[in-house]
Amino acid sequence: MGRKTAVVLGGSVAGLCAAGVLARHFDEVIVLERDLLPQDAEHRRGVPQSKHPHFLLNSGRRAIGAIFPGFEEALIAAGGLHLMPSMDAAYCENDGWAPRKSGSMTMVYSSRMLIERVLRDKVRELPAIEIREGVTVTGLRSTGAGTTRGRVDGVEYRTAGDDEGYLAADLVVDALGRGSSVVDWLGAAGWSAPPEKTLDAKVTYTSRWYDLPRADRRPESWWWKHLVITPTQDTGDHPEEHEFLSNFFPIEGDRAIVCMGSWGIEMPRKADAFEAGADRVRAATFGRATRACTPASPVHLTRATGNKWRRFDLLDVPPVGLVCIGDSICAFNPFYAQGMSSAARSALILGELLGSRDTLGPAFVREFLDRQKKSLDVPWMLAMARDQAYDFATGSEVAAPWRRKLAARMSWPIFNAINATSREDAYVEQTFAKVFNLDKSLREMAADPRFWFGIVRYKVRQRLGRTVVPGGFDDQRDPPGTDFTGYTGPESASSAGTGRGGDRVDV
Ligand SMILES: Cc1cc2nc3c(=O)[nH]c(=O)nc-3n(C[C@H](O)[C@H](O)[C@H](O)COP(=O)(O)OP(=O)(O)OC[C@H]3O[C@@H](n4cnc5c(N)ncnc54)[C@H](O)[C@@H]3O)c2cc1C
């Protein structure tokens, strides 16, 4: 079958996941990574985004677990927090603090650098994989560019000591991230460039790391682990911080990353402005909690957040011997937390195909690209649904004015209605959890009559004052800790549990 050597370009999440699947199908897998990789969970130059919160969606967690059995357990053992967001997070939605209630979704929270460290530990257990650190990939070599017999044959690189080298490969996997030069290298060799779909909704993230106060020094009302404050839908005068999507994101080691993000608004990059901005976020608890913590980093700001999909699947003659995964093929606005999961899902597809196909020729490449496209359609559609609402967004996917208006008017209200309905309708809750976690597409959800019936029924009940769980609580007070699991109305108030230290809410 001629599967001797696979070379992976880049040793971050996508590259490590790819190496994990390739190790089952190639004699040797060589990962070329420009950085020197730390033994521990530390930031490094090639992954500046590690300073911002990284939410690992469930489909990604499962995909990584399928590639590296025991990944989730190892992440938790290393300090990752296994939480149920609907119980452990306080969400401030448009109607105020959402009621707390048991749900179907659990997540593991950690820093991005811990995820990568655990992945590296897993890769180092596999003898077929060699990671060459401090090696910069500088080019690709190929033959027969643009013809049906054309293929990528290997990779050029430069070592830290400035030695140039070449590695022949049966398969090259590009996992060089957003800034990958693979398309340029292919172009220089005579291959057509894949069409690019882009949409930059001018999202800016500003984040700062904090040490939490000791548990016994936190106020009684601090039952929550994670705070999420969504942008206001109020169209009147308000501070611009009310339009931020803000996260107080818990990570290992009793720390949190406080992150504010916005579509199109200039974000603070200095410490004083950061904390003053946190004070003006819609829910006062956000600023208060931030000030109760001890800063543990400078403020980090990033604008590298546009959606960008290089459509290799649309090429008449895609190069044989090359597969692109992770941000190098499709990078997303990070608000939707899709990047790592999409990368791991692509790696799984690659593994499945390597297991079922004997050769790596054009049919292999075409099937991989088709299946990868289907998989990437799911997160891409979600990202477009929101990002196409902004007049200032730029790129090939800017929507027609009427669609922009519709998206601007409808997307947050629909999101808020889904969340409210989810608290009374298990079907809607589970369906949306699947969409959020990329286990179901937006298209499937949109075509599901039971889902919409649930939303409409909730809205009608709301009009008639017959919903069961309260809609929301005053965002100027701390989020109530009352547990509404099993709550069937005011008469059942005593049967609903009370969250740790939570206010008993008058219902
Ligand atoms: C602000 C922000 C927040 C995010 N939040 C989330 C989130 O909540 N959830 C989520 O799933 N995703 C999130 N993402 C996306 C996520 O970071 C990426 O999707 C994920 O890291 C997968 O990336 P990758 O491995 O493809 O590329 P990267 O992580 O960018 O890694 C590329 C690797 O290639 C190496 N490299 C680059 N050039 C060369 C070269 N010439 N030679 C050798 N090596 C090279 C780099 O050193 C690096 O190791 C976020 C992104 C940003 C920017």
Ligand as a Chemical Component Dictionary entry (heavy atoms), coordinates in Angstrom:
data_LIG
# 
_chem_comp.id                   LIG 
_chem_comp.type                 NON-POLYMER 
_chem_comp.pdbx_formal_charge   0 
_chem_comp.three_letter_code    LIG 
# 
loop_
_chem_comp_atom.comp_id 
_chem_comp_atom.atom_id 
_chem_comp_atom.alt_atom_id 
_chem_comp_atom.type_symbol 
_chem_comp_atom.charge 
_chem_comp_atom.model_Cartn_x 
_chem_comp_atom.model_Cartn_y 
_chem_comp_atom.model_Cartn_z 
_chem_comp_atom.pdbx_ordinal 
LIG C1  C1  C 0 -9.127  34.369 20.147 1  
LIG C2  C2  C 0 -9.415  32.950 19.751 2  
LIG C3  C3  C 0 -10.238 32.177 20.553 3  
LIG C4  C4  C 0 -10.534 30.866 20.175 4  
LIG N1  N1  N 0 -11.424 30.144 20.937 5  
LIG C5  C5  C 0 -11.724 28.889 20.570 6  
LIG C6  C6  C 0 -12.634 28.111 21.345 7  
LIG O1  O1  O 0 -13.233 28.577 22.327 8  
LIG N2  N2  N 0 -12.860 26.824 20.943 9  
LIG C7  C7  C 0 -12.261 26.291 19.841 10 
LIG O2  O2  O 0 -12.495 25.125 19.533 11 
LIG N3  N3  N 0 -11.423 27.011 19.079 12 
LIG C8  C8  C 0 -11.138 28.286 19.403 13 
LIG N4  N4  N 0 -10.278 29.009 18.634 14 
LIG C9  C9  C 0 -9.709  28.394 17.428 15 
LIG C10 C10 C 0 -8.546  27.484 17.777 16 
LIG O3  O3  O 0 -7.520  28.207 18.422 17 
LIG C11 C11 C 0 -8.007  26.786 16.519 18 
LIG O4  O4  O 0 -9.059  26.371 15.729 19 
LIG C12 C12 C 0 -7.186  25.579 16.911 20 
LIG O5  O5  O 0 -6.037  26.031 17.549 21 
LIG C13 C13 C 0 -6.766  24.676 15.750 22 
LIG O6  O6  O 0 -5.752  25.295 15.134 23 
LIG P1  P1  P 0 -4.641  24.599 14.266 24 
LIG O7  O7  O 0 -3.967  23.500 14.978 25 
LIG O8  O8  O 0 -5.233  24.363 12.947 26 
LIG O9  O9  O 0 -3.651  25.852 14.143 27 
LIG P2  P2  P 0 -2.849  26.615 15.248 28 
LIG O10 O10 O 0 -3.319  26.307 16.609 29 
LIG O11 O11 O 0 -2.826  28.035 14.825 30 
LIG O12 O12 O 0 -1.403  25.992 15.105 31 
LIG C14 C14 C 0 -0.565  26.135 14.002 32 
LIG C15 C15 C 0 0.777   25.484 14.353 33 
LIG O13 O13 O 0 1.636   25.542 13.232 34 
LIG C16 C16 C 0 2.917   26.011 13.653 35 
LIG N5  N5  N 0 3.524   26.657 12.494 36 
LIG C17 C17 C 0 3.093   27.756 11.834 37 
LIG N6  N6  N 0 3.863   27.998 10.771 38 
LIG C18 C18 C 0 4.826   27.046 10.747 39 
LIG C19 C19 C 0 5.895   26.726 9.850  40 
LIG N7  N7  N 0 6.132   27.464 8.772  41 
LIG N8  N8  N 0 6.658   25.643 10.120 42 
LIG C20 C20 C 0 6.411   24.859 11.198 43 
LIG N9  N9  N 0 5.408   25.106 12.069 44 
LIG C21 C21 C 0 4.630   26.185 11.840 45 
LIG C22 C22 C 0 2.610   26.947 14.813 46 
LIG O14 O14 O 0 3.738   27.132 15.645 47 
LIG C23 C23 C 0 1.487   26.186 15.512 48 
LIG O15 O15 O 0 1.971   25.235 16.389 49 
LIG C24 C24 C 0 -9.971  30.324 18.987 50 
LIG C25 C25 C 0 -9.141  31.103 18.182 51 
LIG C26 C26 C 0 -8.876  32.409 18.553 52 
LIG C27 C27 C 0 -8.011  33.253 17.654 53 
# 
loop_
_chem_comp_bond.comp_id 
_chem_comp_bond.atom_id_1 
_chem_comp_bond.atom_id_2 
_chem_comp_bond.value_order 
_chem_comp_bond.pdbx_ordinal 
LIG C1  C2  SING 1  
LIG C2  C3  SING 2  
LIG C2  C26 DOUB 3  
LIG C3  C4  DOUB 4  
LIG C4  N1  SING 5  
LIG C4  C24 SING 6  
LIG N1  C5  DOUB 7  
LIG C5  C6  SING 8  
LIG C5  C8  SING 9  
LIG C6  O1  DOUB 10 
LIG C6  N2  SING 11 
LIG N2  C7  SING 12 
LIG C7  O2  DOUB 13 
LIG C7  N3  SING 14 
LIG N3  C8  DOUB 15 
LIG C8  N4  SING 16 
LIG N4  C9  SING 17 
LIG N4  C24 SING 18 
LIG C9  C10 SING 19 
LIG C10 O3  SING 20 
LIG C10 C11 SING 21 
LIG C11 O4  SING 22 
LIG C11 C12 SING 23 
LIG C12 O5  SING 24 
LIG C12 C13 SING 25 
LIG C13 O6  SING 26 
LIG O6  P1  SING 27 
LIG P1  O7  DOUB 28 
LIG P1  O8  SING 29 
LIG P1  O9  SING 30 
LIG O9  P2  SING 31 
LIG P2  O10 DOUB 32 
LIG P2  O11 SING 33 
LIG P2  O12 SING 34 
LIG O12 C14 SING 35 
LIG C14 C15 SING 36 
LIG C15 O13 SING 37 
LIG C15 C23 SING 38 
LIG O13 C16 SING 39 
LIG C16 N5  SING 40 
LIG C16 C22 SING 41 
LIG N5  C17 SING 42 
LIG N5  C21 SING 43 
LIG C17 N6  DOUB 44 
LIG N6  C18 SING 45 
LIG C18 C19 SING 46 
LIG C18 C21 DOUB 47 
LIG C19 N7  SING 48 
LIG C19 N8  DOUB 49 
LIG N8  C20 SING 50 
LIG C20 N9  DOUB 51 
LIG N9  C21 SING 52 
LIG C22 O14 SING 53 
LIG C22 C23 SING 54 
LIG C23 O15 SING 55 
LIG C24 C25 DOUB 56 
LIG C25 C26 SING 57 
LIG C26 C27 SING 58 
# 
